[in-house]
Amino acid sequence: RPISPDEVQAVLIDEFARALGRPVEYGKPTSEELCTIEEVEGRLTSDEWLSLHANGGKPMNSLKISRGVFIRAIHIEVGGCKVRAALRLRDEMIDEAVIESEPERDWRRMEAKLRGMRAEQAMATLQA
């Protein structure tokens, strides 16, 4: 039988509580938790962290998920925006794209446009 999203949520909450060995409390993160999130996010997105397994000390920009499936990262500047794109490639073709920028923009059309392209085309398309 199909499982509803509410059932999935309940199971996940129970399993997180079991894995943590303590009950999960509902609510917003505390200011201390928000500071910890910011610290960890900074560490995990730093060039030093991303370069841990890279050859030649360059940040990793591609991660193999399974046979023929990779996640590729692109960081560029477009029209005054710092753009970060995460592309899921299946057999060298983009089948999913997630784009973020500072300042924020609505990238949904561009994400859709990238689907079906080769990764090499994505950079030129983003800069166009």
C-alpha positions as CSV (number, residue, x, y, z in Angstrom):
1,R,0.0,0.0,0.0
2,P,1.2,3.5,-0.6
3,I,2.6,5.4,2.4
4,S,1.3,8.9,3.1
5,P,3.7,11.8,3.7
6,D,2.4,12.0,7.3
7,E,3.3,8.4,7.9
8,V,6.8,8.9,6.5
9,Q,7.3,12.0,8.7
10,A,6.2,10.0,11.8
11,V,8.6,7.2,11.0
12,L,11.5,9.6,10.4
13,I,10.9,11.4,13.6
14,D,10.8,8.1,15.6
15,E,14.0,6.9,13.9
16,F,15.8,10.2,14.5
17,A,14.8,10.0,18.2
18,R,16.0,6.4,18.4
19,A,19.3,7.1,16.6
20,L,19.9,10.2,18.9
21,G,18.9,8.3,22.0
22,R,16.6,11.1,23.1
23,P,13.2,12.5,22.2
24,V,12.9,14.9,19.3
25,E,11.5,18.3,20.4
26,Y,9.2,20.3,18.1
27,G,10.0,24.0,17.7
28,K,12.3,26.5,16.1
29,P,16.1,26.2,16.4
30,T,17.6,28.1,19.4
31,S,20.1,30.9,18.7
32,E,22.9,28.5,19.8
33,E,21.7,25.9,17.3
34,L,21.6,28.6,14.6
35,C,25.1,29.6,15.4
36,T,26.3,26.0,15.2
37,I,24.5,25.5,11.9
38,E,26.3,28.6,10.5
39,E,29.7,27.4,11.8
40,V,29.2,23.9,10.3
41,E,27.9,25.2,7.0
42,G,31.0,27.5,6.7
43,R,33.3,24.6,7.4
44,L,31.6,22.2,5.1
45,T,31.5,24.6,2.2
46,S,35.1,26.0,2.6
47,D,37.7,25.3,-0.1
48,E,39.8,23.5,2.5
49,W,37.0,21.0,3.3
50,L,36.0,20.6,-0.4
51,S,39.7,20.0,-1.3
52,L,40.2,17.1,1.2
53,H,40.0,14.4,-1.5
54,A,40.9,16.4,-4.6
55,N,44.0,15.7,-6.6
56,G,46.4,18.6,-6.8
57,G,44.7,20.5,-4.0
58,K,41.8,21.9,-6.2
59,P,38.3,21.9,-4.8
60,M,36.2,19.0,-5.9
61,N,33.5,19.9,-8.5
62,S,32.3,16.5,-9.4
63,L,31.0,13.6,-7.2
64,K,30.2,10.1,-8.5
65,I,26.9,8.8,-7.2
66,S,26.6,5.6,-9.1
67,R,27.5,4.2,-12.5
68,G,27.0,7.0,-15.0
69,V,25.5,9.4,-12.4
70,F,27.5,12.4,-11.1
71,I,26.8,15.6,-9.3
72,R,28.8,18.5,-10.7
73,A,29.2,21.9,-9.1
74,I,29.6,25.2,-11.0
75,H,30.5,28.5,-9.4
76,I,30.4,31.5,-11.7
77,E,29.5,35.2,-11.7
78,V,26.7,36.2,-14.1
79,G,25.3,39.7,-14.4
80,G,26.6,40.8,-11.0
81,C,25.3,37.6,-9.3
82,K,27.4,34.9,-7.7
83,V,25.9,31.8,-9.1
84,R,26.1,28.3,-7.7
85,A,24.7,25.4,-9.8
86,A,24.5,21.8,-8.8
87,L,23.9,19.5,-11.8
88,R,23.0,15.9,-11.7
89,L,24.3,14.2,-14.8
90,R,23.1,10.8,-16.0
91,D,25.3,9.4,-18.9
92,E,26.8,12.9,-19.3
93,M,23.5,14.6,-19.8
94,I,21.9,17.0,-17.2
95,D,18.8,15.5,-15.8
96,E,18.4,17.8,-12.8
97,A,19.7,21.3,-12.1
98,V,19.5,23.4,-8.9
99,I,20.7,27.0,-9.2
100,E,21.1,29.6,-6.4
101,S,22.6,33.0,-6.4
102,E,23.5,36.1,-4.4
103,P,21.5,38.2,-4.7
104,E,18.7,35.8,-5.1
105,R,16.9,35.3,-8.4
106,D,14.3,33.0,-9.8
107,W,16.3,30.4,-11.7
108,R,13.5,27.9,-12.4
109,R,13.4,28.7,-16.2
110,M,17.2,28.3,-16.5
111,E,17.1,25.0,-14.4
112,A,14.5,23.6,-16.9
113,K,16.5,24.9,-19.9
114,L,19.6,23.0,-18.7
115,R,17.9,19.6,-18.5
116,G,18.9,17.5,-21.4
117,M,22.1,19.4,-22.1
118,R,25.7,18.2,-21.8
119,A,27.5,19.6,-18.8
120,E,29.9,21.5,-21.0
121,Q,27.0,23.5,-22.5
122,A,25.7,24.5,-19.1
123,M,28.5,27.0,-18.4
124,A,27.9,28.8,-21.7
125,T,24.2,28.8,-21.3
126,L,24.4,30.2,-17.8
127,Q,26.7,33.0,-18.9
128,A,24.5,33.9,-21.9
